[in-house]
Amino acid sequence: MADLPNPGVYNIFSTAFEDAAVVILPNQDAVRGIPQMPTMLTLTYVNRGNGICMISDTLQGRFLGINQLPDVEMTGAVYLSGEEQTWILRRVGDNYTISQEERFWFLAGLGEMIRTSPEKQQTWKFEQMG
């Protein structure tokens, strides 16, 4: 798939909420959208041609995943997982959607946990470090 970010270390920002960075707070596993120093995340590809990737916390080495127990709305919180989980990146304009199958990253408000939604698609900006 053309026009995907290169493998590397990134800060990721919500385009739905200005200044909302993807952040993992100390002593927490939940991934949130907060206007503060973003967490450095490492992007690697399993199959770049299809946009299939893994995203991990650069400092901790743990992977971002989704709770595999879907609730009634088929949403799940994105969190640090002990297991490797894959995501699908798709380019939308200058930014990207991040999903597992048809469940897309979604931020409802500043400070909230990033969740997945089959209905609400938001885009995310990748800013490469260094």
MIDOSE-1310 file (N, C-alpha, C; in nm, 2 decimals, decimal comma, always signed):
residues 130
madl	+0,09/-0,12/+0,00/+0,00/+0,00/+0,00/+0,09/+0,12/+0,00; +0,07/+0,21/-0,09/+0,15/+0,33/-0,11/+0,12/+0,43/+0,00; +0,22/+0,52/+0,02/+0,20/+0,64/+0,10/+0,17/+0,60/+0,25; +0,23/+0,50/+0,30/+0,22/+0,47/+0,44/+0,34/+0,52/+0,51
pnpg	+0,34/+0,55/+0,64/+0,46/+0,60/+0,71/+0,56/+0,49/+0,71; +0,69/+0,53/+0,70/+0,80/+0,43/+0,70/+0,81/+0,37/+0,84; +0,86/+0,25/+0,85/+0,88/+0,19/+0,99/+0,97/+0,29/+1,07; +0,95/+0,30/+1,19/+1,03/+0,39/+1,28/+0,96/+0,43/+1,40
vyni	+1,01/+0,53/+1,47/+0,96/+0,58/+1,59/+0,88/+0,71/+1,57; +0,76/+0,71/+1,62/+0,66/+0,82/+1,59/+0,60/+0,87/+1,72; +0,55/+1,00/+1,71/+0,45/+1,05/+1,80/+0,32/+1,04/+1,71; +0,21/+1,00/+1,77/+0,08/+0,99/+1,70/-0,02/+1,09/+1,76
fsta	-0,09/+1,17/+1,68/-0,18/+1,27/+1,73/-0,32/+1,25/+1,66; -0,42/+1,28/+1,74/-0,56/+1,27/+1,69/-0,58/+1,39/+1,60; -0,65/+1,38/+1,49/-0,69/+1,49/+1,41/-0,83/+1,54/+1,45; -0,90/+1,47/+1,54/-1,03/+1,51/+1,58/-1,03/+1,61/+1,70
feda	-0,92/+1,61/+1,78/-0,90/+1,70/+1,89/-0,76/+1,76/+1,88; -0,76/+1,89/+1,86/-0,63/+1,95/+1,84/-0,54/+1,93/+1,96; -0,42/+1,90/+1,94/-0,31/+1,88/+2,04/-0,33/+1,75/+2,12; -0,43/+1,66/+2,09/-0,44/+1,54/+2,16/-0,34/+1,43/+2,11
avvi	-0,25/+1,41/+2,19/-0,14/+1,31/+2,16/-0,18/+1,17/+2,21; -0,13/+1,07/+2,15/-0,15/+0,93/+2,20/-0,05/+0,92/+2,32; -0,10/+0,89/+2,44/-0,02/+0,89/+2,56/-0,06/+0,77/+2,64; +0,05/+0,71/+2,70/+0,03/+0,60/+2,80/+0,09/+0,66/+2,93
lpnq	+0,00/+0,69/+3,02/+0,05/+0,75/+3,15/+0,13/+0,65/+3,23; +0,22/+0,69/+3,32/+0,29/+0,60/+3,40/+0,20/+0,52/+3,49; +0,24/+0,39/+3,50/+0,17/+0,29/+3,58/+0,03/+0,26/+3,53; +0,00/+0,29/+3,40/-0,13/+0,26/+3,34/-0,10/+0,18/+3,21
davr	-0,20/+0,11/+3,17/-0,19/+0,03/+3,05/-0,28/+0,10/+2,94; -0,38/+0,18/+2,98/-0,47/+0,24/+2,89/-0,40/+0,34/+2,80; -0,44/+0,35/+2,68/-0,39/+0,45/+2,58/-0,49/+0,56/+2,57; -0,45/+0,68/+2,59/-0,54/+0,80/+2,60/-0,50/+0,90/+2,50
gipq	-0,59/+0,99/+2,48/-0,57/+1,11/+2,39/-0,56/+1,23/+2,48; -0,44/+1,28/+2,51/-0,41/+1,39/+2,61/-0,32/+1,49/+2,55; -0,35/+1,62/+2,58/-0,27/+1,73/+2,53/-0,14/+1,75/+2,61; -0,05/+1,66/+2,60/+0,08/+1,66/+2,67/+0,18/+1,59/+2,59
mptm	+0,30/+1,57/+2,65/+0,41/+1,50/+2,58/+0,36/+1,36/+2,53; +0,37/+1,34/+2,40/+0,32/+1,21/+2,36/+0,42/+1,09/+2,39; +0,36/+0,97/+2,39/+0,44/+0,85/+2,41/+0,51/+0,82/+2,28; +0,64/+0,79/+2,28/+0,70/+0,75/+2,16/+0,66/+0,60/+2,12
ltlt	+0,61/+0,59/+2,00/+0,56/+0,46/+1,96/+0,64/+0,41/+1,84; +0,67/+0,28/+1,83/+0,75/+0,22/+1,72/+0,65/+0,15/+1,63; +0,66/+0,18/+1,50/+0,58/+0,13/+1,40/+0,66/+0,02/+1,32; +0,61/-0,10/+1,31/+0,67/-0,20/+1,23/+0,57/-0,27/+1,14
yvnr	+0,61/-0,32/+1,03/+0,51/-0,38/+0,94/+0,52/-0,53/+0,94; +0,41/-0,60/+0,93/+0,40/-0,74/+0,91/+0,38/-0,76/+0,76; +0,30/-0,68/+0,70/+0,27/-0,68/+0,55/+0,24/-0,54/+0,51; +0,35/-0,46/+0,47/+0,33/-0,32/+0,44/+0,24/-0,30/+0,32
gngi	+0,24/-0,39/+0,22/+0,16/-0,38/+0,10/+0,01/-0,38/+0,14; -0,03/-0,44/+0,25/-0,17/-0,44/+0,29/-0,19/-0,35/+0,41; -0,09/-0,27/+0,45/-0,10/-0,18/+0,57/-0,10/-0,25/+0,70; -0,07/-0,38/+0,71/-0,07/-0,45/+0,83/+0,05/-0,43/+0,91
cmis	+0,03/-0,38/+1,04/+0,15/-0,33/+1,12/+0,13/-0,37/+1,26; +0,23/-0,34/+1,34/+0,23/-0,35/+1,49/+0,28/-0,22/+1,54; +0,22/-0,18/+1,65/+0,26/-0,05/+1,72/+0,30/-0,09/+1,86; +0,42/-0,04/+1,90/+0,46/-0,08/+2,04/+0,51/+0,05/+2,11
dtlq	+0,51/+0,05/+2,24/+0,57/+0,15/+2,32/+0,72/+0,14/+2,31; +0,78/+0,24/+2,25/+0,92/+0,24/+2,22/+1,01/+0,21/+2,35; +0,98/+0,27/+2,46/+1,06/+0,25/+2,58/+1,03/+0,12/+2,65; +0,90/+0,08/+2,66/+0,87/-0,05/+2,73/+0,87/-0,17/+2,64
grfl	+0,86/-0,15/+2,51/+0,86/-0,26/+2,42/+0,73/-0,34/+2,41; +0,63/-0,30/+2,49/+0,50/-0,37/+2,49/+0,42/-0,32/+2,37; +0,33/-0,41/+2,32/+0,25/-0,38/+2,20/+0,12/-0,32/+2,24; +0,07/-0,23/+2,15/-0,07/-0,18/+2,16/-0,17/-0,28/+2,11
ginq	-0,27/-0,31/+2,19/-0,37/-0,41/+2,15/-0,51/-0,36/+2,19; -0,60/-0,45/+2,17/-0,74/-0,42/+2,20/-0,79/-0,54/+2,29; -0,88/-0,50/+2,39/-0,94/-0,60/+2,47/-1,02/-0,69/+2,38; -0,99/-0,82/+2,39/-1,06/-0,92/+2,30/-1,19/-0,96/+2,35
lpdv	-1,24/-0,90/+2,45/-1,38/-0,93/+2,50/-1,47/-0,81/+2,46; -1,53/-0,82/+2,34/-1,61/-0,71/+2,29/-1,73/-0,69/+2,38; -1,77/-0,56/+2,40/-1,89/-0,53/+2,47/-2,01/-0,52/+2,38; -2,12/-0,47/+2,43/-2,24/-0,47/+2,35/-2,22/-0,38/+2,22
emtg	-2,14/-0,28/+2,23/-2,13/-0,19/+2,11/-2,01/-0,23/+2,02; -1,95/-0,34/+2,05/-1,83/-0,39/+1,98/-1,72/-0,29/+1,98; -1,70/-0,22/+2,09/-1,59/-0,13/+2,11/-1,50/-0,19/+2,21; -1,38/-0,15/+2,21/-1,28/-0,20/+2,31/-1,17/-0,09/+2,33
avyl	-1,12/-0,09/+2,45/-1,02/+0,01/+2,48/-0,88/-0,04/+2,42; -0,81/+0,06/+2,36/-0,67/+0,03/+2,32/-0,58/+0,04/+2,44; -0,50/-0,06/+2,46/-0,41/-0,07/+2,58/-0,28/-0,13/+2,55; -0,19/-0,13/+2,64/-0,06/-0,20/+2,63/-0,09/-0,35/+2,66
sgee	-0,05/-0,43/+2,56/-0,08/-0,57/+2,57/+0,05/-0,65/+2,58; +0,05/-0,76/+2,65/+0,16/-0,85/+2,65/+0,18/-0,93/+2,52; +0,08/-0,92/+2,44/+0,08/-1,00/+2,31/+0,09/-0,91/+2,19; +0,15/-0,96/+2,09/+0,16/-0,89/+1,96/+0,02/-0,89/+1,90
qtwi	-0,03/-0,77/+1,86/-0,15/-0,76/+1,79/-0,13/-0,68/+1,67; -0,19/-0,71/+1,56/-0,17/-0,63/+1,44/-0,29/-0,53/+1,42; -0,25/-0,42/+1,35/-0,34/-0,31/+1,31/-0,33/-0,29/+1,16; -0,43/-0,22/+1,11/-0,43/-0,19/+0,96/-0,43/-0,04/+0,95
lrrv	-0,33/+0,01/+0,88/-0,32/+0,15/+0,85/-0,38/+0,17/+0,71; -0,46/+0,28/+0,69/-0,51/+0,32/+0,56/-0,50/+0,47/+0,55; -0,45/+0,52/+0,44/-0,43/+0,66/+0,42/-0,56/+0,72/+0,39; -0,59/+0,84/+0,46/-0,71/+0,92/+0,43/-0,66/+1,06/+0,42
gdny	-0,65/+1,12/+0,31/-0,59/+1,25/+0,29/-0,45/+1,25/+0,33; -0,41/+1,34/+0,43/-0,27/+1,35/+0,47/-0,25/+1,26/+0,60; -0,35/+1,19/+0,65/-0,34/+1,12/+0,77/-0,39/+0,98/+0,75; -0,41/+0,90/+0,86/-0,43/+0,76/+0,85/-0,54/+0,71/+0,95
tisq	-0,62/+0,61/+0,91/-0,70/+0,54/+1,00/-0,62/+0,43/+1,06; -0,65/+0,39/+1,18/-0,59/+0,27/+1,25/-0,70/+0,18/+1,29; -0,69/+0,05/+1,25/-0,81/-0,04/+1,28/-0,76/-0,18/+1,29; -0,85/-0,26/+1,35/-0,84/-0,41/+1,34/-0,97/-0,45/+1,27
eerf	-0,96/-0,51/+1,16/-1,07/-0,54/+1,07/-1,15/-0,41/+1,05; -1,27/-0,40/+1,09/-1,36/-0,28/+1,08/-1,38/-0,21/+1,21; -1,29/-0,22/+1,30/-1,30/-0,15/+1,43/-1,19/-0,04/+1,43; -1,22/+0,08/+1,42/-1,13/+0,19/+1,41/-1,10/+0,27/+1,54
wfla	-0,97/+0,32/+1,55/-0,94/+0,40/+1,67/-1,03/+0,52/+1,67; -1,08/+0,55/+1,79/-1,18/+0,66/+1,81/-1,15/+0,72/+1,95; -1,14/+0,86/+1,95/-1,12/+0,93/+2,07/-1,25/+1,02/+2,09; -1,32/+1,00/+2,20/-1,44/+1,07/+2,23/-1,42/+1,21/+2,28
glge	-1,31/+1,23/+2,36/-1,28/+1,36/+2,42/-1,14/+1,36/+2,48; -1,09/+1,48/+2,50/-0,96/+1,49/+2,56/-0,95/+1,42/+2,69; -0,84/+1,34/+2,71/-0,82/+1,27/+2,84/-0,89/+1,13/+2,84; -0,97/+1,11/+2,74/-1,05/+0,98/+2,73/-0,95/+0,87/+2,68
mirt	-0,99/+0,74/+2,71/-0,92/+0,63/+2,65/-0,95/+0,62/+2,51; -0,85/+0,58/+2,43/-0,88/+0,56/+2,29/-0,94/+0,42/+2,28; -1,06/+0,42/+2,21/-1,13/+0,29/+2,19/-1,14/+0,26/+2,04; -1,20/+0,15/+2,01/-1,23/+0,12/+1,87/-1,38/+0,12/+1,85
spek	-1,42/+0,16/+1,73/-1,56/+0,17/+1,69/-1,58/+0,12/+1,55; -1,68/+0,04/+1,52/-1,71/+0,00/+1,39/-1,78/+0,11/+1,31; -1,83/+0,21/+1,37/-1,91/+0,32/+1,31/-1,83/+0,45/+1,29; -1,75/+0,48/+1,38/-1,69/+0,62/+1,38/-1,54/+0,60/+1,35
qqtw	-1,50/+0,66/+1,23/-1,37/+0,66/+1,19/-1,30/+0,80/+1,21; -1,19/+0,80/+1,28/-1,11/+0,92/+1,29/-0,98/+0,90/+1,23; -0,91/+1,00/+1,19/-0,78/+0,99/+1,14/-0,67/+1,04/+1,24; -0,55/+0,99/+1,22/-0,44/+1,01/+1,31/-0,32/+1,06/+1,23
kfeq	-0,25/+1,15/+1,29/-0,13/+1,20/+1,23/+0,00/+1,14/+1,29; +0,09/+1,09/+1,20/+0,21/+1,03/+1,25/+0,33/+1,13/+1,23; +0,39/+1,17/+1,33/+0,51/+1,26/+1,33/+0,63/+1,18/+1,36; +0,72/+1,16/+1,27/+0,84/+1,07/+1,29/+0,94/+1,15/+1,38
mg	+1,00/+1,07/+1,47/+1,10/+1,12/+1,56/+1,24/+1,12/+1,50; +1,32/+1,22/+1,53/+1,46/+1,21/+1,48/+1,47/+1,22/+1,34
